[in-house]
Every structure is written in structure tokens, then in C-alpha cells.
Amino acid sequence: MKYPEKIHHWIADNEVALSDEETYLPKYNPANGSQLGLVAEGKEHQIIFMTAIAAFEDWSRISVIKRSEILRTATQLMESRKQEIIEIVALETGKSPKDASGEVQAAIELGYFIAGEGRRFYGQTTTSAIPDRFAYTIRQPIGICALITSFNTPIANVAWKAFPALLCGNTVIMKPSEYTPYTAIWFAKVLKEAGLPMGVFSVIQGGIRTGRFLVSNNDVNLVSFTGSVTAGREIAEMAGRRLARVCLELGGKNPLVVCDDADIDWAVECAVFSAFSNAGQRCASASRIIVFDSIYEKFKQKMCDKTLALKIGFTDKDNLGPVISQKQHDQILQNIQLAWEEKAKILTGGRHFNHPEFPNGYYIEPTIIEEAKPNTQISQKELFGPATCLFRVKDLSEATVLANNSKFGLTGAIHTDSINRKEYFKNHYRAGVISINGPTCGSEPHLPFGGLRDSGNGRREPGTQALDTYSEWQTIYEKYDLNLI
């Protein structure tokens, strides 16, 4: 497909510039470093809120069944135009078509699941202690939802937030990452064709300044954000001043524990996939691999061999692609260099990968780091890139203590054949998601995803729990008199 020369905002069912003096940011292709186009920087214009406010009353009064039918139609359109969005995601992120296709399929499955919840928009009916009265609960929309998405899975992240927000009767203002701006515009066009009323879904482009403008507006009733801890804290503080609801998914430093009774080959497979798929740009990436001492050397050799065999590029024959930007590329390498200066060993990678055809692409060799101290920056900071640390422990107790030695608590995995060890880890490792004999990453549309501590604030997306994020519970008491018939 031909990528647009300029990417604007989406307001009142049209791509628009917010002023005649619109300024632009360059958007680069991570795979080759070439400029794809220009992205508008959002200005502080109230029209974006006026449109959402005007659309809210009518949209919120449409039956949830009708709203779900519109979302199902949108999902069907996504499916029929799958190749279009695969190409957009691949261009914006540098992913291979195969990886982009997997992400798009996840968004489609999420769309169908949430649309189906329109027929299961359950409340509760119960008795009352007062005679001749009963009570019931129903869901009500919250209002205007500001949805701020990440670059690593752009269409999946858009679907993850937008589908449940819209099903619940809210109007949406979305700010996509400035690194993946056109994905959200494509999604907006699909919603329009599916019959979504004008003004219900808007997109405002831009970076940090645009995000602050959006979050600080008093008309915004909910903010959902996927991104860094620093930005998440700022959002929570700004929105908290007016007691607006906030949903935060802020990343992790996820451990994968390998016990001495594990299937080592399968554990290696899961560790390499968890650490390096999507170039490590997953909030659920395995950035700490914790291995029992008795099998450590064997595991290390197998993992290094498998990592060195990985192919780097953006075709379907490759295993991992570039990171999203030159800035991200440089920061990751700086952190690896710091680890080396602090006496950690670099077992594989640790350098820029000079692609033979595209030397300006933002590629980094998949990196395994050994003998990093548990409290150093490389062991504690989320790098969001293809780098992981190997740790040696004597037993499960030590492994679990090390796994919990993090400000994050998003995901984790344990590889063992013992039900007792599985139960121990499940009950002692503190995280929102735990995988047993699998990778640290990978979520499903019907299950909640989110973390503890610096990984989030307790709200969950997706699953049916997303409906709790995007709706208010209303309790209704109804009095009756059987004598008045």
C-alpha cells in the first residue's frame, strides 16, 4: 500500500488538520530508516471534545445489542481487509508480514469477543430486606474515554481499548503513539463504514504535549494508557485531581524460572521466544531468565546456540525485526554498555546489527547478559528491546525471591514437572499473569491482562473485566404493591 504523505486527525468522520498552521513530526520506517511520511502534532483545540460530547447522549441511548452489531460489522470489515492493515502495521513497526498478521488476527478475535458480550451485558437481580421491593444492577457508560495506545502492537492495542469502551456506550478520543499513527486512522475509517455514528470515535495525533492536553481536560471521564511507568504516574496524578477513572498498563521485568526437572529444550524455546519475539518490545517479554544451578550450564549453552541462530530482518524468514526508533535503539545499547561496565558478561549480541540491505534500520543483535547483579539497572529497568539477563539459583525458594525482586509484577513463567513447585510459585510470585510451562507473553481476548505494583493500577483489559473498566454499575431499587393491581 502507499503510505500517506501526511497523517492528520480524525474528527467528525473526516481526516482533518486542526489549523492552517499545523506542525508535523517525521515518521520513519524502523526496518530501513527511511521517512514514511509526516504526522500532525495535535494542537490545543476544544473541537475534539465538543464532537465527543455532542455524540455521547445519542450513542449511549442506543441499545447495547445495536452497538454490538456495529462492532461486529467493524470486525468483519477488518477481517475482509486484513491485508491492508497487515501492510500498515508492518510499515509502521518494522514487523514481518507474518508477525503483523498475528497481531491483526488477535485484534479481530478481540473484536468478535467483545461484540458477543453485547448479548451478555449482564447485571444482577436480587431481593431486598424491605417488603414489596426488589433490586437490580445495570451497567451505565462513563462518558468520554481518552485512550492512549503504545506502538508495539498498534492495531491490537487499539482494539483492546476501543471495542469495550464503545460497547459500553462511551465516546472515544484516541491518541495513538506518534510512531504508529496511521493504524488508528485506518481503524476509524472501518468504524465509520460499519455504521458508527459521527463523533463517537475521534483520533488526535501527537506526542507528549498532546497526551497531557487530552488527560488534563475536565471533559474526559476515563483515561486508559499503555506505556511507561513515568508517563503512567503523571497521567494518574493529572486525572486524579478531578477523580477521573484511570486504567494503566505499564510494562514489566518478567521472570522465566527453569527448574531442574523441566523439559530443557522446551524451556529454551519459550525463553528465546519470550525474550526476543517482536524484538523484545513486549510488556510481557522475559527479561530475566532464572535457572537452577544443576542445569544452568546446559541451559545456557542451548539458549546461546538458539539465540545465535536467530535471523534478523523484516521478512517472514526472519525471527526478529528492528526496534521502533533510533532513540530507542541507542538507549538499549547504552544500557547494555552500562551492564558491561558494571562487570556483567555479554554472552551474545550487545551490538547494532548492520543489515546487509538496510544498514540504517534500527536493528540490535539479540543479547543475553550473564552475571548481572540483581539490583543493577540492567536487572531492574524495562529495556523494551532484545536483551535478557541469565541468573543462576540453587532452588525454587531463591528463584522466587529473585523473581519478586522487581518493582514490576506483570507476568512470569515457571518450567517444572512438579505440581508442588507450580503451586509454590503460583502462590508466592506476585504478578497479574503466570504461565506454567510456557512463555511469559501471549494473552487471549476472553481473559484479563494486567499487573501489580509498577505494572498497573489494578484495572484490566481485555476479557469481560474490561467491561468493568469502561462502565459504571448503577443499583436500582423498585417498589411494588400487590394490592394495586
C-alpha positions in Angstrom: 0.0 0.0 0.0 1.0 3.6 -0.4 1.6 5.3 3.0 0.1 8.8 3.3 2.4 11.7 2.9 0.7 13.5 5.8 -1.3 11.9 8.6 -3.9 14.1 10.2 -6.5 13.8 12.9 -9.9 12.1 12.7 -12.8 14.3 13.8 -16.5 14.2 12.8 -15.8 11.3 10.4 -13.1 13.0 8.4 -9.3 13.3 8.3 -8.7 17.0 9.2 -5.9 19.4 10.2 -6.7 21.3 13.3 -5.4 24.6 12.0 -3.8 26.2 9.0 -0.5 26.3 10.9 -0.4 22.6 11.7 3.1 21.4 12.5 4.4 17.9 11.7 6.6 15.2 13.1 8.6 12.9 10.7 7.5 9.2 10.7 10.3 6.7 9.9 10.2 3.1 8.8 12.1 1.2 11.5 13.2 -1.5 9.1 15.2 0.7 6.8 15.3 4.2 8.5 13.6 5.9 5.6 11.0 8.6 6.1 7.5 7.2 5.6 5.6 10.5 6.0 4.7 13.3 8.3 2.4 13.1 11.4 0.4 16.1 12.6 1.1 17.4 16.1 -2.1 17.9 18.0 -3.0 21.5 18.9 -5.0 22.5 22.0 -8.3 22.8 20.2 -11.6 22.1 22.0 -13.3 20.8 18.9 -12.2 17.3 19.6 -14.0 17.4 23.0 -17.1 19.2 21.6 -17.5 16.5 19.0 -17.3 13.7 21.6 -19.7 15.5 24.0 -22.3 16.1 21.2 -22.2 12.4 20.2 -22.4 10.9 23.7 -26.1 11.3 24.6 -27.5 9.6 21.4 -24.8 6.9 21.3 -25.2 6.0 25.0 -29.0 5.6 24.5 -28.6 3.1 21.6 -29.2 -0.4 22.8 -26.2 -2.4 23.7 -27.4 -5.0 21.2 -27.3 -2.4 18.4 -23.9 -1.2 19.5 -22.6 -4.8 19.4 -23.9 -5.3 15.9 -22.0 -2.2 14.7 -18.8 -3.5 16.4 -19.4 -7.0 14.8 -19.7 -5.4 11.4 -16.5 -3.4 12.0 -14.7 -6.7 12.9 -16.0 -8.3 9.8 -14.6 -5.4 7.7 -11.3 -5.8 9.5 -11.3 -9.4 8.5 -12.1 -8.8 4.9 -9.4 -6.1 4.7 -6.9 -7.9 6.7 -4.1 -7.5 4.2 -4.5 -3.7 4.3 -3.9 -3.4 8.0 -1.1 -6.0 7.9 0.8 -3.8 5.5 0.2 -0.7 7.6 1.3 -2.4 10.8 4.4 -3.9 9.1 5.4 -0.5 7.7 4.9 1.4 10.9 6.6 -1.1 13.3 9.1 -2.9 11.0 7.5 -6.2 11.8 7.5 -9.1 9.3 4.2 -9.7 7.5 3.8 -12.9 9.5 4.2 -11.2 12.8 1.9 -8.3 11.7 -0.7 -10.9 10.6 -0.6 -12.5 14.0 -1.3 -9.1 15.7 -4.1 -8.3 13.3 -5.7 -11.7 13.9 -5.6 -11.0 17.6 -7.4 -7.7 17.1 -10.1 -9.4 15.0 -10.6 -12.1 17.7 -10.9 -9.4 20.3 -13.5 -7.6 18.2 -15.7 -10.7 17.9 -15.4 -11.5 21.6 -16.4 -8.0 22.7 -19.2 -7.8 20.2 -20.5 -11.0 21.6 -20.6 -9.5 25.0 -23.4 -7.3 23.8 -25.7 -10.3 24.3 -24.2 -11.0 27.7 -24.3 -7.5 29.2 -25.4 -8.9 32.5 -26.4 -7.2 35.7 -27.9 -8.8 38.8 -31.4 -9.0 40.2 -31.8 -9.7 43.9 -34.1 -9.4 46.8 -34.4 -6.6 49.3 -34.8 -6.6 53.1 -37.7 -4.2 52.7 -41.0 -5.8 51.9 -42.5 -5.3 48.4 -39.3 -4.2 46.9 -36.6 -5.8 44.7 -33.3 -4.5 43.4 -31.1 -4.9 40.4 -27.9 -3.6 38.9 -27.2 -2.4 35.3 -24.2 -1.1 33.5 -24.1 2.6 32.5 -21.5 4.3 30.3 -18.9 6.5 31.9 -18.7 9.3 29.3 -15.7 10.4 27.2 -12.8 8.0 27.2 -9.3 9.1 26.3 -7.4 6.0 25.0 -3.6 6.4 24.7 -2.0 3.4 22.9 1.5 2.0 22.5 3.5 1.4 19.4 4.5 -2.3 19.9 1.1 -3.8 18.9 -0.7 -0.9 17.4 -3.9 -2.4 16.0 -4.2 -4.9 18.8 -3.8 -2.1 21.4 -6.4 0.0 19.6 -8.9 -2.9 19.5 -8.1 -3.8 23.1 -9.3 -0.4 24.3 -11.7 0.8 21.7 -14.0 -2.2 21.4 -15.0 -2.4 25.1 -15.2 1.3 25.5 -17.6 1.6 22.6 -19.7 -1.4 23.6 -20.3 0.2 27.0 -21.8 3.3 25.3 -18.9 5.7 25.7 -17.5 8.1 23.2 -13.8 7.7 22.4 -10.9 10.1 21.8 -7.8 8.0 20.8 -4.2 9.2 20.8 -2.1 6.6 19.1 1.7 6.5 19.5 3.4 9.0 17.2 5.4 6.0 16.0 2.3 4.2 14.7 -0.2 7.0 13.8 -2.0 5.6 10.7 -3.2 2.4 12.2 -5.7 4.3 14.3 -6.9 6.3 11.3 -7.5 3.1 9.4 -9.5 1.7 12.3 -11.6 4.9 12.4 -12.5 4.5 8.7 -13.6 0.9 9.4 -15.8 2.1 12.2 -17.4 4.7 10.0 -18.2 2.2 7.3 -19.6 -0.2 9.9 -22.2 2.4 10.8 -20.7 4.0 13.9 -22.4 7.4 14.4 -20.4 10.6 13.6 -18.3 11.9 16.6 -18.4 8.7 18.6 -14.8 7.8 17.7 -12.1 10.5 17.2 -8.3 10.4 16.8 -5.9 13.1 17.8 -2.2 12.7 16.7 0.8 14.0 18.6 3.3 13.3 21.3 3.7 14.1 25.0 2.1 17.6 24.8 -1.0 16.2 23.0 -1.3 13.5 25.7 -1.1 16.0 28.5 -3.7 18.2 26.8 -6.0 15.2 26.5 -5.6 13.9 30.0 -5.9 17.2 31.7 -9.2 18.1 30.1 -12.1 18.2 32.5 -14.5 16.7 30.0 -12.5 13.4 29.9 -14.1 10.9 32.3 -11.7 8.0 31.8 -8.1 7.6 30.7 -6.7 4.3 29.6 -3.0 4.3 28.9 -0.4 1.7 27.8 3.2 2.8 28.1 6.0 3.7 30.6 5.8 4.0 34.3 6.9 7.6 34.3 4.1 8.6 31.9 1.6 6.5 33.8 2.4 8.1 37.1 1.9 11.6 35.5 -1.4 10.5 34.0 -2.7 9.1 37.3 -1.7 12.4 39.1 -3.3 14.7 36.5 -6.5 12.7 36.1 -6.7 12.0 39.9 -7.1 15.7 40.6 -10.6 15.5 39.3 -11.1 11.9 40.3 -11.4 10.6 36.7 -11.1 6.9 36.3 -7.7 5.7 35.1 -6.6 2.3 33.6 -2.8 1.8 33.4 -0.8 -1.0 31.8 2.8 0.0 32.4 5.1 -2.9 31.5 7.2 -5.4 33.3 10.5 -7.1 34.1 9.2 -10.5 33.7 11.0 -13.7 35.0 11.0 -17.1 33.5 12.1 -19.7 36.0 13.6 -23.0 34.9 13.7 -25.8 37.5 15.9 -28.9 37.3 13.0 -31.2 36.3 12.0 -29.0 33.4 12.0 -30.1 29.7 15.1 -28.1 28.9 14.7 -27.9 25.2 11.1 -26.6 25.5 12.2 -24.2 28.3 14.9 -22.8 25.9 12.3 -22.5 23.2 10.0 -20.5 25.5 12.8 -18.4 26.9 14.1 -17.3 23.4 10.6 -16.6 22.1 9.7 -14.7 25.3 12.9 -12.6 25.2 13.3 -11.8 21.5 9.9 -12.0 19.7 8.8 -8.6 18.5 12.5 -7.6 19.1 11.7 -7.7 22.9 9.2 -4.9 22.5 6.5 -6.6 24.6 5.4 -5.6 28.1 5.3 -9.3 28.8 8.8 -10.0 27.5 11.0 -12.3 29.5 13.9 -10.1 30.5 15.1 -12.3 33.4 15.8 -16.0 32.9 16.3 -17.7 36.3 17.8 -21.2 36.1 18.6 -23.9 38.7 22.3 -24.3 39.2 22.3 -28.0 38.4 21.2 -27.4 34.8 22.5 -23.9 34.4 25.4 -24.6 32.1 23.5 -26.9 29.9 20.6 -24.5 29.6 22.9 -21.6 28.9 24.7 -23.3 26.1 21.4 -24.3 24.4 19.9 -20.9 24.8 23.0 -19.2 23.4 23.1 -21.6 20.4 19.5 -21.0 19.6 19.8 -17.2 20.0 22.9 -17.1 17.7 20.8 -18.9 15.1 18.1 -16.3 15.0 17.7 -14.4 11.8 17.3 -10.6 12.0 15.2 -8.7 9.4 11.7 -7.9 8.4 10.7 -10.8 6.1 8.8 -13.9 7.1 12.0 -15.9 7.1 13.4 -13.7 10.0 12.9 -14.2 13.7 13.1 -10.7 15.0 13.0 -7.2 13.5 14.1 -3.7 14.4 13.2 -1.7 17.4 10.8 1.2 16.8 13.1 4.2 16.6 16.7 5.4 16.6 16.3 6.8 20.1 15.1 3.5 21.4 17.9 1.7 19.6 20.5 4.0 21.2 19.1 3.8 24.7 19.0 0.0 24.7 22.7 -0.2 23.6 23.6 2.4 26.3 22.0 0.2 28.9 23.8 -2.9 27.7 27.1 -1.0 27.7 26.5 0.1 31.3 25.9 -3.5 32.3 29.2 -4.5 30.7 31.0 -1.6 32.6 29.4 -3.0 35.8 31.2 -6.3 35.1 28.3 -8.3 33.6 29.2 -10.6 30.8 27.7 -10.3 27.3 27.2 -13.8 26.1 25.5 -12.9 22.8 24.8 -9.8 20.9 25.1 -6.4 22.6 25.7 -4.5 19.3 23.9 -2.9 16.5 23.1 -5.3 13.7 24.2 -4.0 10.4 21.5 -5.3 8.0 23.2 -6.1 4.6 20.4 -4.3 2.6 19.2 -1.7 5.1 22.1 -0.5 7.3 20.0 2.4 8.6 17.4 0.1 10.1 17.1 0.1 13.9 18.4 -3.4 14.5 20.0 -4.8 17.6 21.6 -8.3 17.9 19.6 -10.4 20.4 21.5 -10.1 23.6 22.0 -12.4 26.6 23.7 -11.0 29.7 25.2 -13.1 32.5 26.4 -12.3 36.0 24.5 -9.0 36.3 23.9 -8.1 39.9 20.2 -8.3 40.8 19.9 -4.7 41.9 21.7 -3.1 38.9 19.9 -1.1 36.3 20.1 -3.9 33.6 18.3 -6.3 36.1 15.6 -3.8 37.2 14.8 -1.5 34.3 12.4 -2.4 31.5 14.6 -2.1 28.3 11.8 -2.8 25.8 14.3 -4.4 23.4 16.0 -7.7 22.5 18.0 -8.2 25.7 17.6 -10.5 28.6 19.6 -11.5 31.7 20.5 -15.0 32.9 20.6 -15.7 36.6 21.8 -18.9 38.5 19.9 -20.0 41.7 20.2 -23.0 43.9 16.5 -23.8 44.4 12.9 -22.6 43.9 12.8 -20.6 47.1 15.8 -18.5 45.9 14.3 -18.3 42.4 11.0 -16.9 43.7 12.7 -14.3 45.9 14.7 -13.2 42.9 11.6 -13.2 40.7 9.9 -10.9 43.2 12.9 -8.6 43.4 11.4 -6.1 41.0 9.1 -3.0 41.2 7.1 -4.7 38.4 4.6 -7.6 38.6 3.1 -8.1 35.2 3.8 -11.7 34.1 6.0 -14.6 34.9 6.6 -18.2 33.9 7.8 -21.4 35.6 9.0 -24.6 33.9 8.8 -27.7 36.0 7.1 -31.1 36.1 6.2 -30.8 39.8 2.7 -29.8 40.8 4.1 -28.8 44.2 6.6 -26.4 42.6 3.9 -25.0 40.3 1.7 -24.3 43.3 4.5 -22.8 45.3 5.4 -20.4 42.5 1.8 -19.5 41.8 1.2 -18.7 45.5 4.5 -16.8 46.1 5.3 -14.9 42.9 3.3 -11.7 42.8 2.1 -10.9 39.3 -1.1 -10.4 37.3 -0.4 -13.3 34.9 1.5 -16.5 35.4 2.3 -19.1 32.7 3.2 -22.7 33.7 5.5 -24.5 31.2 5.0 -21.8 28.6 6.3 -18.3 27.6 5.9 -15.2 29.6 4.0 -13.5 26.8 0.7 -14.2 25.0 -2.8 -13.1 26.0 -6.2 -14.2 24.9 -9.2 -11.9 24.3 -11.5 -13.6 26.8 -9.1 -13.3 29.7 -8.0 -10.2 31.7 -4.4 -8.9 31.4 -2.7 -6.5 33.8 -0.2 -6.4 36.6 0.6 -5.3 40.1 2.8 -2.6 41.6 4.5 -0.5 38.8 2.9 -2.7 36.2 -0.5 -1.2 36.6 -3.2 0.1 38.9 -5.5 -2.9 39.1 -7.8 -2.2 36.1 -7.9 -4.9 33.5 -8.2 -5.2 29.7 -9.4 -7.3 27.8 -11.8 -10.1 28.9 -15.2 -9.4 30.5 -13.3 -7.5 33.1 -12.7 -4.7 30.5 -16.5 -4.0 30.8 -15.9 -3.2 34.4 -13.2 -0.7 33.4 -15.4 1.0 30.8 -18.8 1.1 32.6 -20.3 2.2 35.9 -22.5 0.0 38.0 -25.9 1.5 38.8 -28.1 0.0 41.5 -31.9 0.4 41.2 -34.5 -0.3 43.8 -38.0 -0.9 42.7 -41.0 -0.8 45.0 -44.3 -2.5 44.2 -47.7 -3.1 45.9 -49.5 -6.3 45.1 -52.8 -4.8 46.3 -52.7 -2.2 43.5 -53.5 -4.5 40.5 
